[in-house]
Amino acid sequence: MDITLPIVKVNGKSARGQAHIQPGVNNWIGVCVVRNHLLPQHNLKDKGFTVEFEGPFNSGEECINGKGKAKVLHVSPSKQKNRVIITIEGVGEPLLEKKLKKELRFSYDENLPVYLNSYKKRPEL
């Protein structure tokens, strides 16, 4: 089973990724595959810069479109040419199109996606 990331906007430009809502201090996290030129090259080494994220926020039960600011925690190369993978952490609560149906619970991985394809290696982004 191939896993594809939905199309999102990072700093107003198209990319692939998804955010995950979670309870606690950091309200949401995410992973995106972006083109190299979308990120400021002088900041890639310190990774302390922020980006604007717009796209789906997964809560485990449902997926709601929204937007928010996020701090880049990690940048790593992608197997795709001229792209990098960024791991982000939300700065404050996201602005969602509608309210969550179910309250989030404090559990280790309750709100994160699970790859059920146990007989295959998880595909690379």
CORPEJO-V844262 format. One record per residue. PSI is psi in degrees with one decimal (none if undefined). Layout:
psi:PSI
psi:PSI
This chain:
psi:120.9
psi:138.5
psi:122.5
psi:141.2
psi:141.4
psi:160.9
psi:132.5
psi:178.2
psi:130.0
psi:119.3
psi:35.5
psi:0.6
psi:146.8
psi:139.3
psi:-175.2
psi:138.0
psi:-173.8
psi:147.7
psi:156.8
psi:118.9
psi:140.1
psi:152.8
psi:160.5
psi:-163.4
psi:-50.7
psi:108.7
psi:-27.4
psi:155.0
psi:168.2
psi:166.5
psi:134.0
psi:146.7
psi:115.1
psi:159.8
psi:146.3
psi:-41.2
psi:-7.4
psi:-19.4
psi:143.0
psi:118.0
psi:-34.9
psi:-18.0
psi:-5.4
psi:-27.8
psi:-35.4
psi:-20.5
psi:17.6
psi:17.6
psi:164.0
psi:154.8
psi:159.4
psi:125.8
psi:135.7
psi:119.6
psi:-160.5
psi:139.2
psi:117.2
psi:132.2
psi:5.2
psi:-39.1
psi:-34.7
psi:167.6
psi:120.9
psi:134.0
psi:147.8
psi:-171.5
psi:161.5
psi:168.3
psi:145.9
psi:148.3
psi:135.2
psi:120.8
psi:-36.5
psi:140.2
psi:127.9
psi:155.1
psi:152.8
psi:159.1
psi:-18.6
psi:140.9
psi:138.1
psi:28.5
psi:153.0
psi:159.1
psi:126.5
psi:140.1
psi:128.2
psi:155.5
psi:128.2
psi:142.2
psi:97.1
psi:179.0
psi:145.5
psi:155.6
psi:104.7
psi:150.7
psi:-30.3
psi:165.9
psi:150.5
psi:141.1
psi:-35.0
psi:138.0
psi:140.3
psi:146.7
psi:153.4
psi:94.9
psi:148.0
psi:-55.5
psi:24.5
psi:-36.3
psi:4.9
psi:151.8
psi:151.1
psi:134.6
psi:111.0
psi:-1.8
psi:78.3
psi:-23.5
psi:-6.8
psi:152.3
psi:140.7
psi:128.7
psi:148.6
psi:149.3
psi:none
